[in-house]
Amino acid sequence: MPEQAETLRRTPLSRDRVLRAAVALADEAGIESLSMRNLAQDLGVVPMALYKHVANKDELLAGMIDVVVGEIDPPVSGDWKHAVRRRILSAREMLLRHPWAPLAIESRNTATPAILGYLDSMIGTFRAGGFSVDLAHHVMHAMGSRILGFSQELFDASRRAGRSGTPDPEPPAADLPPEVAAAFPHVAEIALAASHDDESVVGPGCDDQFEFEFALDLLLDGIERLHRQGWTSSRRAR
């Protein structure tokens, strides 16, 4: 509608408006269609106007990720297993609404603030449930990308093209500046306690909703059993 388009053009540009317009464009036409020029055209501004709110396309993508991660349900109190399952399935619903988001998350070398906040709160849920740092660390490895609502096998094509795969859900401690560690203490706690392999192997598989929830429940049941047993990594068979 011409009147609606004119109203949008007159609405002051802001970072939030830029990011949400970019999300809408990626939802409608795919992430490959996203460019500063196309986004500016959708917003009815010249491309240079966008750079007052995002420095470059990488910052734009990071902001878009934070917008959609913000759609995940907030933490709930009570049983850790129910709380974790609910949030992971909420994350999956978010990713299904934004099909471009898993690849955008996977392709980044560093986690965005919203992702760090989400991971920190999930680790906090495990810790509040009585998990040791040791068990929480290994649980985060076991959950992998599933903690964010998707499975790595979604990216078989990108791995064949030579990409490195989904980033570890817990960044190495050396990569965490002091201010980041202070903002996300649970992530820092896990990172400081962790030792990481340089490589991991992920096999192929299917990832429809049933398979996702089936594997998720297997993981949560196993995690619950280990938690009740007081499992520690020092008790592993050698």
Backbone bond lengths (Angstrom), bond angles and torsions (degrees), N, CA, C in turn:
res aa  C-N    CA-C-N  psi(-1)  N-CA   C-N-CA  omega(-1)  CA-C   N-CA-C  phi
1 M - - - 1.451 - - 1.527 109.56 -
2 P 1.328 117.93 128.32 1.474 120.47 -177.00 1.513 113.43 -56.90
3 E 1.353 117.70 -41.86 1.456 119.99 -178.22 1.520 111.28 -64.35
4 Q 1.355 116.28 -41.05 1.461 120.36 179.48 1.524 110.56 -65.49
5 A 1.326 117.04 -42.56 1.469 121.15 178.82 1.518 110.69 -61.80
6 E 1.326 116.25 -39.52 1.461 119.86 179.73 1.527 110.78 -67.30
7 T 1.340 116.43 -37.84 1.467 120.37 177.28 1.515 110.85 -61.86
8 L 1.354 115.97 -42.64 1.454 120.62 178.95 1.519 111.25 -61.98
9 R 1.332 116.09 -40.66 1.466 119.86 -179.58 1.527 111.12 -63.43
10 R 1.339 116.19 -33.59 1.452 120.11 -177.48 1.523 112.40 -82.78
11 T 1.365 118.14 -15.19 1.453 121.10 179.17 1.524 109.33 -67.63
12 P 1.320 118.52 128.31 1.468 120.41 -178.67 1.527 111.33 -56.33
13 L 1.306 115.31 138.64 1.454 120.61 179.02 1.523 109.45 -75.27
14 S 1.316 116.55 139.47 1.461 122.14 176.96 1.526 108.02 -142.30
15 R 1.308 116.52 164.92 1.466 120.06 178.61 1.530 110.71 -59.83
16 D 1.336 116.84 -44.09 1.459 120.17 -179.25 1.525 111.18 -61.60
17 R 1.334 116.27 -42.89 1.461 119.61 179.96 1.530 111.07 -64.79
18 V 1.330 116.93 -39.71 1.467 121.25 178.09 1.532 110.05 -61.94
19 L 1.332 116.59 -47.48 1.465 120.59 -176.99 1.522 111.32 -65.53
20 R 1.312 117.13 -41.96 1.467 119.61 -178.43 1.531 110.86 -70.18
21 A 1.305 117.40 -33.95 1.462 119.70 174.95 1.523 110.58 -66.75
22 A 1.318 117.23 -37.73 1.458 120.97 177.90 1.523 110.74 -65.90
23 V 1.327 117.04 -40.66 1.468 121.00 176.47 1.523 110.09 -60.70
24 A 1.322 117.15 -45.67 1.461 121.28 179.73 1.522 111.37 -62.11
25 L 1.324 117.08 -40.12 1.457 120.78 179.01 1.522 111.01 -65.51
26 A 1.330 117.31 -43.23 1.460 121.06 178.38 1.526 110.93 -66.31
27 D 1.330 117.76 -38.48 1.467 121.04 177.44 1.529 111.21 -61.16
28 E 1.318 115.14 -41.08 1.467 120.32 -174.03 1.519 112.59 -78.89
29 A 1.319 117.11 -42.17 1.465 119.45 -170.55 1.527 114.15 -121.34
30 G 1.337 118.33 -1.97 1.454 120.64 -179.56 1.518 111.96 95.19
31 I 1.325 115.65 152.78 1.450 120.67 -176.22 1.524 111.98 -64.35
32 E 1.343 116.23 -27.84 1.460 119.28 -179.19 1.527 112.01 -67.50
33 S 1.323 116.68 -19.76 1.467 120.54 179.84 1.525 112.34 -83.92
34 L 1.324 116.10 -9.44 1.460 119.70 -173.91 1.526 110.82 -78.50
35 S 1.298 115.74 123.00 1.460 122.25 173.07 1.515 107.25 -144.80
36 M 1.312 116.28 159.18 1.456 119.34 178.86 1.530 110.36 -61.76
37 R 1.317 116.18 -35.53 1.463 120.21 179.97 1.537 110.96 -66.38
38 N 1.352 116.32 -47.28 1.463 119.45 -179.57 1.522 111.34 -64.73
39 L 1.336 115.63 -39.60 1.452 120.01 179.69 1.532 110.52 -64.92
40 A 1.318 116.68 -43.28 1.465 120.43 178.06 1.524 111.15 -60.74
41 Q 1.331 115.59 -39.42 1.463 119.51 179.44 1.526 110.46 -63.90
42 D 1.321 117.23 -42.07 1.457 120.99 178.21 1.530 111.76 -62.53
43 L 1.314 115.80 -35.05 1.459 120.54 -178.07 1.523 113.00 -86.38
44 G 1.331 116.41 -8.97 1.459 120.10 179.71 1.513 113.42 73.18
45 V 1.355 116.07 33.35 1.461 120.14 179.56 1.527 108.27 -131.05
46 V 1.321 115.79 170.98 1.467 119.62 174.73 1.522 107.84 -81.63
47 P 1.342 118.77 150.28 1.469 120.92 -177.97 1.524 114.01 -53.32
48 M 1.338 118.11 -37.23 1.460 119.93 -178.37 1.527 112.77 -61.05
49 A 1.328 117.19 -26.12 1.464 120.35 179.96 1.523 111.85 -64.17
50 L 1.337 116.59 -27.27 1.464 120.43 -178.43 1.520 111.72 -69.09
51 Y 1.337 115.94 -31.24 1.462 120.18 -174.07 1.524 113.22 -71.90
52 K 1.314 116.77 -7.14 1.461 119.66 172.39 1.533 110.69 -76.10
53 H 1.341 116.38 -16.22 1.465 121.36 -174.67 1.524 113.24 -117.74
54 V 1.332 118.22 -27.52 1.466 122.82 174.95 1.525 107.70 -136.78
55 A 1.317 116.93 133.16 1.462 120.64 -173.46 1.514 112.82 -70.11
56 N 1.336 116.53 -33.23 1.460 121.35 -176.58 1.526 108.79 -164.69
57 K 1.322 115.96 -178.26 1.458 119.59 -176.79 1.525 111.65 -67.33
58 D 1.331 117.86 -33.93 1.463 120.35 178.37 1.526 110.80 -62.09
59 E 1.316 116.83 -42.70 1.460 120.26 177.08 1.527 110.80 -66.84
60 L 1.316 116.20 -34.70 1.464 120.34 176.67 1.524 110.38 -62.06
61 L 1.335 117.27 -47.14 1.469 121.39 -179.25 1.527 110.70 -64.14
62 A 1.336 116.52 -40.93 1.461 119.67 178.20 1.527 110.58 -61.10
63 G 1.323 116.21 -43.06 1.457 120.08 178.35 1.513 112.66 -64.99
64 M 1.335 116.42 -38.04 1.466 120.45 177.63 1.527 110.87 -62.89
65 I 1.338 115.94 -41.80 1.459 119.95 177.67 1.522 110.12 -60.29
66 D 1.326 116.64 -43.58 1.462 119.40 -179.75 1.524 111.86 -64.95
67 V 1.334 117.07 -34.64 1.462 119.92 177.12 1.522 110.73 -61.95
68 V 1.331 117.45 -48.65 1.471 119.36 -175.75 1.524 111.70 -74.25
69 V 1.334 118.16 -34.87 1.467 120.08 176.00 1.525 109.78 -62.52
70 G 1.320 116.54 -30.26 1.458 120.71 176.75 1.515 113.97 -65.05
71 E 1.342 117.32 -12.67 1.464 121.40 177.95 1.526 112.51 -81.31
72 I 1.332 117.65 -13.28 1.465 120.65 -178.68 1.526 109.43 -67.72
73 D 1.323 116.13 138.91 1.463 120.42 -179.96 1.524 110.83 -54.11
74 P 1.318 118.04 142.33 1.471 120.92 177.84 1.521 111.16 -69.47
75 P 1.330 117.68 165.49 1.477 120.40 178.69 1.524 111.25 -60.98
76 V 1.318 114.73 149.05 1.463 120.38 174.75 1.526 108.05 -119.15
77 S 1.307 116.00 151.09 1.460 120.54 178.66 1.520 109.67 -82.74
78 G 1.323 115.12 166.27 1.455 119.87 178.77 1.515 112.52 110.28
79 D 1.304 115.89 -153.04 1.463 122.84 -175.93 1.525 111.33 -57.58
80 W 1.336 117.49 127.86 1.471 121.19 -176.21 1.524 111.63 -61.24
81 K 1.327 116.73 -38.49 1.464 120.06 -175.43 1.522 110.68 -65.65
82 H 1.320 116.71 -45.08 1.462 120.65 177.69 1.521 110.37 -63.42
83 A 1.336 116.45 -42.63 1.469 120.44 -177.68 1.519 111.39 -64.26
84 V 1.336 117.25 -43.42 1.465 121.35 -179.94 1.518 110.92 -66.03
85 R 1.322 116.33 -45.89 1.473 119.72 -179.26 1.524 110.83 -61.19
86 R 1.321 116.42 -43.21 1.470 120.56 -178.55 1.523 111.11 -62.08
87 R 1.326 117.12 -44.00 1.467 119.49 -177.42 1.527 111.73 -71.13
88 I 1.320 117.63 -37.89 1.464 119.75 178.90 1.522 110.23 -64.43
89 L 1.324 117.57 -42.13 1.460 119.40 178.81 1.528 110.74 -69.56
90 S 1.327 117.72 -30.54 1.463 120.19 173.40 1.521 110.20 -66.42
91 A 1.340 116.67 -40.16 1.465 120.43 176.56 1.521 110.28 -61.91
92 R 1.322 115.97 -40.19 1.469 119.30 179.76 1.525 111.01 -65.64
93 E 1.327 116.96 -40.73 1.463 119.98 177.19 1.524 110.59 -60.69
94 M 1.331 116.31 -39.96 1.457 120.18 177.89 1.524 111.01 -61.76
95 L 1.331 116.62 -44.66 1.462 120.12 -178.48 1.527 111.45 -67.35
96 L 1.315 117.22 -32.85 1.469 119.78 177.05 1.527 111.20 -69.54
97 R 1.334 116.76 -28.08 1.470 119.81 174.80 1.527 111.15 -74.69
98 H 1.311 116.17 -25.81 1.469 121.70 -177.11 1.531 108.67 -126.95
99 P 1.335 118.38 78.18 1.472 121.17 -172.24 1.519 114.55 -59.43
100 W 1.314 118.59 -20.25 1.454 122.14 179.48 1.525 112.65 -77.64
101 A 1.335 116.91 -18.94 1.462 120.61 -169.86 1.531 114.57 -65.74
102 P 1.354 120.30 -41.79 1.471 117.77 179.84 1.524 113.46 -56.41
103 L 1.329 116.99 -45.09 1.461 119.40 179.99 1.523 111.52 -67.07
104 A 1.333 116.52 -36.10 1.465 119.70 177.50 1.525 110.59 -64.13
105 I 1.325 117.19 -40.82 1.460 121.37 177.60 1.526 110.28 -67.11
106 E 1.328 115.94 -44.86 1.461 121.59 -177.15 1.521 112.25 -63.31
107 S 1.319 117.16 -32.32 1.460 120.72 -172.80 1.525 113.38 -81.60
108 R 1.342 117.83 -9.93 1.454 120.36 -177.32 1.524 111.45 -82.13
109 N 1.328 115.62 144.69 1.462 120.84 176.41 1.519 112.04 -84.08
110 T 1.328 117.15 -23.29 1.463 121.40 179.99 1.521 109.22 -130.06
111 A 1.319 115.31 147.69 1.460 120.25 178.75 1.523 110.10 -75.50
112 T 1.312 116.35 144.37 1.462 121.28 177.36 1.528 109.37 -78.70
113 P 1.343 117.93 164.19 1.469 119.68 179.31 1.525 113.37 -56.55
114 A 1.326 118.28 -39.37 1.469 119.93 -179.01 1.515 111.25 -67.44
115 I 1.333 117.59 -38.79 1.461 120.30 177.79 1.521 110.20 -66.29
116 L 1.343 116.78 -43.71 1.464 119.59 176.79 1.530 110.64 -59.88
117 G 1.326 116.62 -41.66 1.449 119.86 178.63 1.519 112.16 -63.29
118 Y 1.330 116.26 -41.37 1.469 120.99 178.55 1.524 110.53 -63.80
119 L 1.338 117.07 -48.14 1.459 120.65 179.79 1.526 110.83 -62.76
120 D 1.322 115.78 -40.81 1.458 119.78 179.48 1.524 110.74 -60.74
121 S 1.324 116.74 -42.95 1.463 119.74 -179.67 1.521 111.76 -68.97
122 M 1.341 117.44 -32.90 1.463 119.90 177.69 1.527 110.56 -69.11
123 I 1.330 116.88 -43.86 1.466 119.57 175.44 1.525 109.39 -61.18
124 G 1.323 116.89 -40.22 1.454 121.20 177.56 1.517 112.52 -59.83
125 T 1.341 117.09 -35.55 1.467 120.74 177.00 1.521 110.35 -64.71
126 F 1.338 117.08 -43.57 1.463 120.11 177.15 1.532 110.58 -62.88
127 R 1.323 116.44 -44.27 1.462 119.90 -178.34 1.526 110.81 -65.47
128 A 1.344 116.84 -40.27 1.470 120.00 177.81 1.528 110.93 -66.04
129 G 1.337 116.46 -25.23 1.463 121.02 177.10 1.514 112.91 -80.51
130 G 1.320 117.59 2.85 1.452 120.89 176.53 1.517 114.80 98.14
131 F 1.352 118.08 5.86 1.456 121.11 -179.86 1.528 109.71 -70.15
132 S 1.328 116.27 140.88 1.454 120.33 171.03 1.524 108.90 -72.19
133 V 1.345 116.67 162.95 1.458 120.14 174.43 1.525 109.87 -59.41
134 D 1.324 116.60 -39.32 1.464 121.94 -179.45 1.524 110.80 -59.81
135 L 1.330 117.08 -50.43 1.463 120.06 -178.77 1.524 110.47 -67.46
136 A 1.326 117.92 -42.36 1.466 120.20 179.44 1.523 111.04 -60.02
137 H 1.337 117.01 -39.32 1.468 121.49 177.19 1.517 111.36 -58.57
138 H 1.340 116.89 -49.59 1.465 119.79 -177.48 1.522 112.07 -71.78
139 V 1.321 116.56 -30.74 1.467 120.15 175.73 1.522 110.36 -63.06
140 M 1.331 117.19 -43.38 1.461 120.17 179.48 1.528 111.25 -62.17
141 H 1.336 116.88 -38.25 1.465 119.61 175.18 1.528 110.64 -64.12
142 A 1.344 116.50 -44.36 1.465 120.03 -177.68 1.524 111.57 -63.88
143 M 1.327 116.07 -39.48 1.456 119.82 -179.66 1.530 111.22 -71.04
144 G 1.327 116.99 -36.85 1.458 120.71 178.08 1.520 111.91 54.57
145 S 1.326 116.21 -138.57 1.455 120.69 -178.30 1.527 112.15 -67.63
146 R 1.339 116.73 -16.33 1.465 119.77 179.39 1.524 111.08 -61.64
147 I 1.325 117.67 -25.96 1.457 120.75 178.63 1.525 110.48 -62.90
148 L 1.345 116.19 -24.99 1.463 121.65 178.69 1.529 112.14 -98.80
149 G 1.335 117.16 4.98 1.454 119.66 173.49 1.508 116.09 97.72
150 F 1.340 118.67 8.52 1.465 119.23 177.18 1.512 109.77 -143.32
151 S 1.328 115.46 167.64 1.457 122.02 -179.30 1.509 110.05 -113.40
152 Q 1.313 116.88 148.50 1.454 120.79 -174.86 1.521 112.69 -63.56
153 E 1.325 117.69 -26.72 1.460 118.08 -177.86 1.527 112.52 -65.04
154 L 1.321 117.18 -11.17 1.462 119.84 172.93 1.520 111.42 -60.56
155 F 1.340 116.86 -20.49 1.448 121.19 -171.64 1.518 112.60 -110.11
156 D 1.345 117.43 28.75 1.467 120.21 176.93 1.517 110.97 -53.01
157 A 1.329 117.12 -43.65 1.461 120.59 -176.34 1.519 110.74 -64.76
158 S 1.340 116.68 -40.69 1.455 118.69 -178.65 1.519 110.66 -70.29
159 R 1.340 117.61 -32.53 1.454 118.61 177.45 1.520 110.62 -69.22
160 R 1.336 116.94 -38.40 1.462 119.25 178.01 1.517 110.74 -63.29
161 A 1.319 115.76 -27.36 1.466 119.68 179.86 1.521 111.63 -82.73
162 G 1.342 116.68 2.29 1.452 119.58 175.20 1.510 115.24 98.29
163 R 1.345 118.04 9.77 1.456 119.84 178.62 1.517 108.89 -77.22
164 S 1.286 116.47 163.60 1.466 120.92 -172.43 1.517 113.67 -85.75
165 G 1.339 118.96 -10.14 1.459 120.31 -177.47 1.515 111.17 93.43
166 T 1.342 116.26 -179.10 1.453 121.56 -175.98 1.517 111.39 -66.89
167 P 1.333 118.33 134.96 1.452 119.57 179.15 1.516 111.89 -64.53
168 D 1.334 115.69 150.06 1.448 121.59 177.45 1.521 108.70 -56.61
169 P 1.361 118.27 136.83 1.457 119.60 -178.97 1.517 113.61 -69.16
170 E 1.326 119.09 -6.46 1.445 120.80 176.56 1.527 108.81 -130.31
171 P 1.321 118.80 112.25 1.461 121.11 -176.39 1.513 111.76 -68.12
172 P 1.359 118.06 149.91 1.463 120.12 176.10 1.517 111.31 -57.40
173 A 1.329 115.77 146.00 1.464 120.03 -176.73 1.514 111.94 -58.84
174 A 1.342 116.99 -34.70 1.456 120.21 -177.68 1.519 112.12 -64.45
175 D 1.346 116.75 -21.27 1.454 120.67 -178.14 1.520 112.88 -89.64
176 L 1.325 117.16 0.23 1.460 120.59 -176.85 1.528 109.98 -100.43
177 P 1.330 118.56 107.38 1.465 120.42 173.78 1.527 109.62 -60.85
178 P 1.328 117.71 155.30 1.473 120.73 -177.77 1.521 113.42 -54.43
179 E 1.342 116.94 -38.88 1.461 118.51 -178.41 1.524 111.90 -68.60
180 V 1.341 116.74 -31.65 1.465 120.43 176.80 1.528 110.04 -71.43
181 A 1.325 116.18 -43.16 1.462 120.23 178.10 1.524 110.88 -60.28
182 A 1.328 116.62 -37.47 1.460 120.04 179.03 1.527 111.63 -69.25
183 A 1.321 116.30 -35.23 1.471 120.40 -178.28 1.519 111.96 -75.98
184 F 1.351 116.66 -30.63 1.467 120.88 -176.55 1.524 108.57 -127.24
185 P 1.333 117.71 71.84 1.465 121.19 -171.10 1.523 114.01 -63.79
186 H 1.331 118.05 -32.89 1.459 118.97 -179.36 1.525 111.00 -69.60
187 V 1.338 116.87 -40.20 1.461 120.37 175.96 1.525 109.78 -61.36
188 A 1.327 117.15 -43.90 1.463 121.02 179.69 1.521 111.25 -63.75
189 E 1.320 116.86 -40.23 1.461 121.69 -179.55 1.520 110.83 -60.59
190 I 1.342 115.57 -44.48 1.456 120.18 179.29 1.524 110.48 -68.53
191 A 1.332 116.31 -44.07 1.462 120.35 -177.12 1.521 111.53 -61.62
192 L 1.321 116.93 -39.47 1.461 120.79 -179.33 1.522 111.81 -68.55
193 A 1.324 117.10 -28.10 1.456 120.47 -178.00 1.518 112.98 -90.08
194 A 1.341 116.44 -8.54 1.462 120.52 -168.93 1.514 111.96 -90.83
195 S 1.316 113.99 149.94 1.465 121.38 165.10 1.508 106.42 -124.99
196 H 1.326 117.70 134.40 1.456 121.66 -169.28 1.520 111.49 -120.45
197 D 1.325 115.27 144.40 1.460 120.72 170.01 1.516 108.66 -81.06
198 D 1.315 116.53 151.15 1.455 120.45 179.86 1.519 112.06 -73.99
199 E 1.342 116.69 -26.29 1.456 119.49 -176.61 1.520 109.86 -134.05
200 S 1.324 116.24 153.90 1.452 121.61 173.21 1.513 108.61 -140.95
201 V 1.317 115.85 156.65 1.457 121.04 -177.46 1.520 108.10 -118.69
202 V 1.304 116.33 126.99 1.457 121.93 179.11 1.515 108.34 -121.27
203 G 1.317 115.94 126.52 1.457 119.33 -178.91 1.502 112.80 -84.51
204 P 1.337 116.89 165.68 1.465 120.82 179.52 1.518 111.66 -74.19
205 G 1.292 117.05 163.55 1.457 121.04 177.52 1.504 110.44 179.06
206 C 1.336 116.64 172.92 1.454 120.01 179.12 1.517 108.44 -98.35
207 D 1.328 116.90 161.12 1.452 119.26 -170.75 1.517 112.10 -142.32
208 D 1.333 116.97 44.94 1.455 117.53 173.70 1.525 108.53 -78.04
209 Q 1.317 117.25 174.75 1.461 120.39 -172.47 1.527 112.36 -60.23
210 F 1.327 117.38 -40.75 1.471 119.80 -178.78 1.516 110.59 -62.59
211 E 1.329 116.80 -48.17 1.455 120.52 -178.31 1.531 110.50 -63.03
212 F 1.330 115.73 -38.13 1.461 118.91 179.69 1.527 110.49 -62.65
213 E 1.340 117.48 -50.25 1.456 120.44 -177.93 1.525 111.51 -68.50
214 F 1.334 117.31 -35.15 1.460 121.51 178.00 1.525 110.55 -59.67
215 A 1.338 116.03 -49.73 1.465 120.25 179.63 1.524 111.12 -67.43
216 L 1.326 116.79 -38.52 1.459 120.30 178.53 1.523 110.90 -60.34
217 D 1.340 117.02 -45.30 1.461 119.93 -179.49 1.529 111.65 -67.52
218 L 1.337 117.67 -35.77 1.464 119.90 174.46 1.526 110.65 -59.60
219 L 1.321 115.82 -45.34 1.464 120.28 179.31 1.526 111.08 -62.79
220 L 1.324 116.80 -47.47 1.464 119.62 -177.15 1.527 111.41 -64.87
221 D 1.335 117.71 -38.37 1.468 120.20 177.55 1.522 110.80 -64.44
222 G 1.339 116.18 -42.33 1.455 119.42 178.39 1.518 112.36 -66.13
223 I 1.337 116.02 -40.56 1.462 120.52 178.00 1.531 109.98 -62.31
224 E 1.332 116.32 -42.21 1.463 120.39 179.41 1.520 110.89 -61.52
225 R 1.329 117.45 -41.39 1.470 121.38 179.28 1.530 110.91 -63.16
226 L 1.340 116.36 -45.98 1.463 119.71 179.57 1.529 111.26 -62.78
227 H 1.316 115.29 -39.26 1.465 119.85 179.62 1.526 110.30 -62.03
228 R 1.316 117.18 -44.76 1.467 121.17 -179.41 1.527 111.36 -65.09
229 Q 1.329 116.40 -30.84 1.463 120.97 -179.18 1.525 112.70 -82.03
230 G 1.323 117.27 -5.67 1.451 120.32 -177.16 1.513 112.45 68.06
231 W 1.328 115.81 37.98 1.474 121.63 -175.57 1.512 112.17 -61.33
232 T 1.332 115.90 141.52 1.464 122.00 170.21 1.519 108.52 -135.86
233 S 1.314 116.87 156.99 1.463 120.17 -177.96 1.518 111.11 -67.75
234 S 1.323 118.58 -21.89 1.469 121.00 179.24 1.515 112.18 -70.09
235 R 1.339 116.75 -13.68 1.465 120.72 -179.73 1.516 112.63 -95.03
236 R 1.306 118.08 5.91 1.456 120.58 179.14 1.512 110.01 -65.41
237 A 1.330 115.47 145.21 1.466 119.87 177.13 1.514 109.65 -68.38
238 R 1.303 117.13 137.88 1.466 121.28 -179.48 1.528 109.90 -116.52
